[in-house]
Amino acid sequence: MTAVLSSGTVFTITICAAFLSVVSARPARLQDQYAQGVDWLIRYGYLPSPESIIGQLQTKKIIEESLRKMQHFAGIEQTGKLDQPTLELMARPRCSLPDFISSEELVKEKTERVFSRDGGNMGRYTLTGLSWDKTDITWSVHNFPSSSMSPTLHPRLVRLILSYALKVWSDVTPLRFHRFDPSSYGPSPQIDINITFATGYHEDGYAFDGKGGTLAHAFFPGKGDLAGDTHFDDGESWSYGEWSSNSDLFTVAVHEFGHALGLMHSSSNVSIMKPYYYGPVGDMRSYTLSSDDILGIQALYGKGQDYIPSPSVATHTTNMPHFPISPLPHPTHHFPTSTDRCQGGYDAIGNIRAEVFFFRGQHFWRVHQSGSLMSMNPALIHNFWIGLPPEMNHVDAVYERRDGYIVFFVGNKYWLFKNTVSLPGYPRPLADWGLYTSSGEVPERVEAVFVWPHNGKTYLFSGGEYWRFDETGTERKLEEGYPKSASVWGMPSHPDDIVGFLDGNTYFFKDTNYWIIKRGGLDQESASPKSIAADWMKCDVISAHTPETPREDENCCCAHNTAAINHAFSTVLHSIIMIFILLHLLC
């Protein structure tokens, strides 16, 4: 990762000949090691460049002081030596912007260092003195990662990742980011942040070096043509959310956009602006800045109108951000009645990553495991689940497998997702599941699906029947003896969807209501209808259609529920035994 000075200052990597003369008696390998160490210290601002100290020697004392400065900034033991921890840190991928820049190397003003308290620890953010003189910032993606190097990142996902990386900064400031696509929407205004994936020399004076070196670079705010622009090395293998040899696009983008907004590196080990790359920072939908980063960016732009600081972890809605094409300023959402969360009736409901997703039409709502609704307004399915067809107008059923993969059923097809991205090779035909109704036909669609906590098996419902699968091994196996009548559950035979929770409870959803099967049993005594709108969507008015009796729809054979009959018989028998024991004791 690199941030480039607007002044065009180039940090030359040079071996200090004077220093090499001091260590010339050492073995060649050590000479190379020390030469590379000096190069590193010069490149990242810990030693002055040779051009500025002509006639002076890089003495052992100066180099040791520089090493201690570097070790202090990185938070490792300050030995003043090129020991193993220091060499390992120097070898780690990092941003190529120097950690210390002199005043003459900035276009205007000197670097301002500001200290702040964070939970009793000293945190430090660094300002360049450069910032945008407006709050509406435009951005555009001019090209995308090559499919050969980054096969999992197609254009829609790249735009989504970059949108969230910018949203991280707008969540805590008055800044608003507006995406423009000139090729699709004709003439556009001056773009502030131009985003490019390039290789080698790409007409900005700062060549990329291919896989494993510099990841990206960004230009600080200003009036020049390159001000704010952010370039990513297309010679890297980019991905999202993977702990692998690939580079995480979201993590690098958040860091580089920090530079594009005027921040330099921070010595805080929890800051996104620390110079070293340590892998993915987490889910882009819920990632929040550290307090050090928040204080730094707010020192440049102030606090956002809706920003509420937290004593511990900053929070923000994880609903998909809206980036209008035109006009500015940011428009207000107006959702039609069909996306009224209190209206009731959902196409699909799924328990995914400990959150409950309610799908209706082309939108969805999310309910946190604490029971709180993530946003009163719905999010677009296509902006979140990348890989579903644009023409898709509903989801039939969805569930999270035991291995963490997520399965979507739409009509006679299904998709397999890793996180929020569909895997290559999907959709696949529903026929892959080997489903046949009792009349020997293939179901047209799946109405509901869930993993039952009681036994860990996967259940699919369609047409008043259900099938059971064993997915605990490496292959999915349809168990014998299915399909069976869905009426044995004592619930509506055509549920909208079913959700199982780790506490053992299972939730059946139908129209405006839901029922709970407690702790894995088919005990109907404890089940009663409840309002989805009141309990899940936080609506003030409970639906007038809530039935007074539970599951008595025309297809429900509740009177013949074997489990319920057994439970009743067991209860009566238990009572008789207790009476007999009491009589025996009294006599």
N, C-alpha and C positions, 0 to 999 in steps of 0.2 A: 504494500500500500504506500502511496506517495501523495503528498500535497505539494504543489508547485507554487513558488512565490510569483505573484503577479509581476514583479519587477524582472522576472526572467533570470534571476540569479542561479547559476549552475554550481552545484557542489561537486567538485572534481575529486575523484578517488585517486590519490597519489601516494606512492610509497616515499616516506621520508628517508632520503639517502643518509642524512646525518645520523639518524637513529640506527639505521642498519649497520653503520660503521661501528657502533658500540657493541652490537651483538654478532659481528662477523665471525667471531671465533666459535660461536655456537654451531651445532649441527645444522645442516641445510633445512631440515624440517622445522626446527625451532625458529630459524630465521624467517621462513615463510609464515609461520604462525604469528610471530611478532609483527612482521610487515603487514599482514592482513589485519591484525589488531589495531595498528596505527591507522591504516586506511579506514577502518570502521569508525574509529574515534573522530577522525577528520570529517568523514561523510556525515555523521549525525551530530556534529556541532560541539563535540567535547574537546577537540583540539582545533586551533586555527588552521586554515589552509596554508600550505607552504608559500603561496604567492604573497600572503600578508605578513610573513615573517622571514623574508629573504635576509640571509646573513646570520640568522639565529639558529641555534641547535635545539632539537626536541630532546631536552635532557631527561634523564631517568626520573628525576623529581617531578617534572612537568607531566610526564606520561603517567606516573603513579597517581598524581592528583586528579588527572583526567579519568583514570580508571575508577577511583573512589567516587568521583562525581557521577559517573555512569552507573556504578553499583548502587549508589544512594537513590538515584532516580528510579532504578528498576526494583528497588526494595530487596536487594540481596546483600550478603555480608560485604562490608567495605574493606577489602584486603589490599587494594591497590595493585593487585597482581592479576595476570592472565591465568587464573586458576580454572578448574574444570567448570564450575557453575557459570563463570563469566563467558568462557568459550561457548558453552551450550546456549547461553542467551544471545550471544552474537550470531550464532548460526540459526536462530529461530526466525521464521518469516515475520516481517514487520513492515510498518509504513516507512517509506524512504524520506519523509520529511524530517529534517534534523530536529532533535529534541530541544536544542537551544539555537536561536537565531539572533544575530546582532541587529542593532537598530538600523544600521545603514543597509541591511539586507531586506528590509521591509519597504514597501512603497510609501507608507505614511505612518508616522508615529512609531515608537519603539514597542517591543513586546511588553505587555503589562502582566505582571505576575500577581495573582490575587490569592490569598489564603483564606480558607473557610473551615469551620468546624463541622464534622459529620459524625455524630454519635460519639464524640470524645476523641476521635482520630483526626489528625490533620489531613485534609484532602486538598488537592491543588488542581485548579484548572488554569489554562493559559490562553489569553486573548491576543490576537494579532493587532488589534486596533483597527482592523478592517471589518466592515459589516455592510449589509444592504441598507439603503436608505428608504426602504419601502417594506410593506408587510405582505403584499401579494407577489409571490415569486412564481415565475413560469418555468416549466421544465418539459423536456422532450427526449424521447429515445430515438436515436437516428439509425441504429442497427442493433442486432441481437447476437448472443453467443453462437458460435458455429455449432451445428448439430454433431459434428464429429468429435469435438472436445467436450461439449456439455449437452449430451443427448437428453437429459431429463428436464432441461429448461427451455420450454418453447415460449414464444413471444408473450402470450397472455400471462403466463406465470412470471416471467421477468418483469412485466409492467406491474403486476400485483406486488411482487417483492419490493420493487423500488418505491411503489406507493406507500407501503407500510414503513419502509426505511425513512421516508420523508415525514410520515405521520408521527413517528417517534418524536421528532423535533417540534412539529406544529402543536402537539398535544400540550406542551408546556409553555408556549409562546403565542404572541398574536399572529405569527406567520401563517399564511395560507398558501398552499402549493396548488398550482393549476397546470394540468397536463395538456399539451397541445400536440396534435399529430398533423403537421403541415401537409403531408402527402394525401391525407384523407379529407381534410377540412379546408383546403385552399390556403390563402395567405394567412399568416399568423403574426402576432407581434414579436418584438425582440425576445428571444428565448434567453432566460437568465442561466439556467443550468442545462447545458447540452450533454447528454449521456451517450457515450460511444464505446463500443467494443472493438478494439484494434490490436494489431500486431506490429512489432518492430517499430520503424519510424513512421509516424502518422501525423506529420506536419505541425507538431507543437514543440519540437526541439527536445522531447524527452522520450526516447525510444523504450519500448518494452523488450524484455529479455526472455520471453517464453516461460514455460512451466517451471515453477519453483523459485523464481526470483521476485521481482517487483510485481505486486498483484494489481495495483491500480494507482492512479494519482488524480488529485483534484486541485483546482486553482482557487485561491482565496477570492472573496468578493471584490469588486472594483468596477472600473469603467471600460477596461480593455475587452477585446473580442473573446478572449479565453476566460475571463473572470467567471468563477462559479462552475466552469465546465468540469465534468467528471469522466475519466476514461478508465476502462477496465481492460486488462490484458486478455485478449482472446486466445492467447497461447496457453492460458490456464484452463483447467477443468473445473467449471463452476457447477455448484449444486445448491440445494437448500436443505438444511436440517440434518445433514449426514455427517457422522464422525468418521471421516475417511481421509484419503490423501487429497480429495477435492477441496476447493476453497469455497466457503459458504458465502454466497452472494449477499444475503441479507446483512450479515455481520460486517462485511467489508463496506457495503453501501452505507450503513449507518455511520460508520467511522468517516468515510470520505465525505459524506454530506455535512458532517460536523466541520470539516475543513472548509467546504464550500460556503458555509455560513459564517466562518471567521474564527473557529476554535483551533488551537494548536494541541499538542499532546499534553496529557495529564500524567502525573506520577502516581495517582491513585490506582491501586490494583483492581478496583471495581469499576473503573471508568471505561466506557466504550472508546474513549480517546487515548487510552494507553497505547504506546507505539507498537506493541508486540501482538501478533495474531495467535490466539490460543484455541481456535476452532469456533463452532457455532455458539451463539449466545442463547439460543432457544427459540421458542415459538414466536414468529413475527406478529401474531395476533395479540399476544399478551405481554410482549417484552416492554419493559419500561427503563428509562434512563436512571443512572445512579444520581444521588443528590449532588455529587460533584459536577456532573454534566449539566444537570438542571440549573444549578447556580451559575455555571459558566455561560450557558446560552441565554439565560435571563439577564445576565449582566450586559449582554449585547442588545437584546430586543425587548426586555421586560417580560412580565407574566401575561399569559393568555387570559381572556375574560372569564373563561370557565375553569381555569386552573385552580385546583384545590390541593394544597400541599398535604402530604401525609407524614406523620411522625416516623413511619417505618418505611413502607414500600409505596411508591407512587402508583396510582391506579388510573386506568382509563378504559373506556368502552372498547370492546374488541370487535365492534361492528365494522364492516368493511367501509373504509373512508370513501368519500365521494369527491372526485376530482373532475370538475366540469370542463368541457371543451371551450365553451364561451357562453355568455359573456362573463366578464368580471363585474362585480365581486361574486363571492360564493352564493349560489342560489339556495333557497329553502326547499326541503323535501315536502311533497304533498302526495301521500299514499292513497290510492283508491280504496273503496270500501272492501274490496276483495282481500286486502291485506290488513284488515282490522283484526288485531290479535284477539279481541273479545268476541268475535263473530262465532267462533267454534267450528269444529270440523277440520280435520287435518288429513293430508294425503299420506304422510308417513311420520313416524316418531322414532327416534333412535337414541340410545345411550352411548355416547362417543366421548372417550377421554374424560369420563366422570361428569360430562355435561349432557343435558337432554336437548336434542334438536327437534323442533317442531316444523315440519315442511308443509307448505300450502302453495300450490301453483308454482311460480318461479321464485318464491321467497322462503325464508326460514327465520325462526326465532331461536335463541339459545337461552337455556336456564342453567345457571351455575349450580354446582353440587351443594352450595349453601342454600339454594332455593331462590336466589335473587335472579331476576330477569336481566340479561345483559344489556338489552336496549328495548325501549318501547316500540321502536320502529324495526321492521324486518330488514334483513340483508338479502341481496340477490344471490341465488344459488351459484350462478355462473361466475360471480366475482370471488367465490370462496372455494368451491369444488372444481378444480381445473381438470378438464377432460370430458365433462358431460357435454352432449351436443347442444349447440346454440338454440336449436328449434325445440328442445325439450321443455315442456310446460308443466311437468309435475314429476314427483318421485313416488313410486308405489310402496317401497319398503327399504329400510336401511338398518344395518347392524354392524357392530365392531366384533371381529373374530377374536378368539382367545389369543392369537399371535399378534394382535394389534392392527392387522389390516382391516380395512373398512369396505363393506360390500353394499353397492347400490343396485336395486332392482327397478327397472323401468320397462313396462310392457314385457315383451318376450326376450329381453336382453338383461345382462348384468355387467357391472363394472367393479374392478378391484382397485382400491385406493391405498397408497402408502401416504400417510398423513392426509394432505388435502390435494394430492396429485394422482390422477389415474395412471396405472401402470401401462406400459406398452403392450399391445396385443388385445386390448379391450376396446369395445364391449365384446362379450361372448354370448352365444345363444343360451337361453334358459334351459334348453334341452340337455345341456351339460350336466345338470343336477339329477337327471334320471327320474324326474317327477312324472307320475302317471296317476290320473284320478281313478276312482273305483270303477268307472266305466271304460277305462283304458285310454283316455285322452290325455294329451299334454296340456297343462294349465296355460291359459293365455297370459297370466301375470301372477305375481306373488302379492297377496294382500297384506301379510304381516310376517315378521321374522324376529326371533329373539333367541338369546342363549339363556337357558333356564338355570339359575344359580343352584337349584336343588341337585342337579346331576351333571351340569356342565355340557349338556347336549344342546344342539341347535335345532330349532323348530320352525318350519315354514307352514304358513296357512294360506289356503286358496280354495274358493268355492265351497265353503263349509266343511272342508277336510284339512288334515294336517299331516306332515311328514316329520320324521325325526332323523337327524344326522349326527354322526360321531366325528368331530373335527379335532379330537385330542391328539391324534397322530399326525403323520406327515401327509396323509391323504384323507379326503372327505369321503365318508362311507354312509350310504343310505341304509338304515336299519330295516330288518325284515318285519313284515306284519303291517306295513303302512301303504296307503293312507288309512287314517282312522277319522271318525266323525269328530268335528271340533266341539260338538255339544257336550262331550264328557268333561270339558273344562267348566261348565256351568256359566259360561260367559257368552256374549254375542258371537255367533258362529262366523260372522264376517267382520272382524275387528279392523279398525283403521291401522292399528299397529299395537305391538306388545313390547314392553321394556322390562328387562330383568336387572336387579341391582345386587351388589355384593352382600347386602344385609340379608339376602334370601327372599325378599319380597318381589313379586311380579305384578306389573301394572298393565291392565288391558284398557285400551282407549277406543271409544266408539262415539262418533258425532261430538256432542258437547260434554261427554262424561267419561269418567274412568273408574275402574274398580281395582282393588288390591287383593291379591292372593298372598296371604301371609306365610312367610318362611317355607316356601316350597311345597305346601300341601294344597289339596283341592278342597279346602274347608270353606264352604259357602256361608257358614254362620257369621264369619267375620267380614264378609264382603258386602259393601253397600255402595251405591253410586255417589260420586263426588263430582263437583264442577271443575272442569279444566280451566275455564276462564277465571274463576275465583282463586283456585289454588296454584295454578301454574303461570297464568298470564297476568296476575295481579290486577284483575278488573273489579270494579266496585259492584257491578250488577251481575248477579248470578243468572245464568240462562234459565228462561222460563220453561225450557223443554226437559229439565232434569226430572227423570221419572221417580215416582215414589217407591216403586219396587225395583230391585236390582235387575237382573239379567233376563227378564221374561220377554225376549223378542220372539218372533214367530218361528225362528229356527233353533231356539234354545230348549233343549230337553232337560231342564234343570231338575224336574221331578224324578228323573231316572239316573241322576248322578250317583254312581256307585260310592264314590268317596264320601259324599254327603250322607248317604244312608248308613255307611259303615260308622261314620262319626257319631250319628244320632244313636245307633245301636250301642256303640261303645259308651256313650254318655249315660244311657239308661242302665246298662249293665253295671257301670261304676257306681251309680246311685244305689242300686239294689245291694251291692256288696257292702257299701258304707253303712246302709241301714242294718244289714245283718250283723256287722261288727259292733255297732252301737248297742243293738239289742243284746248281743252276747255279753258285752261289758256291763250293761245294766243288770243283767240277770246274775 
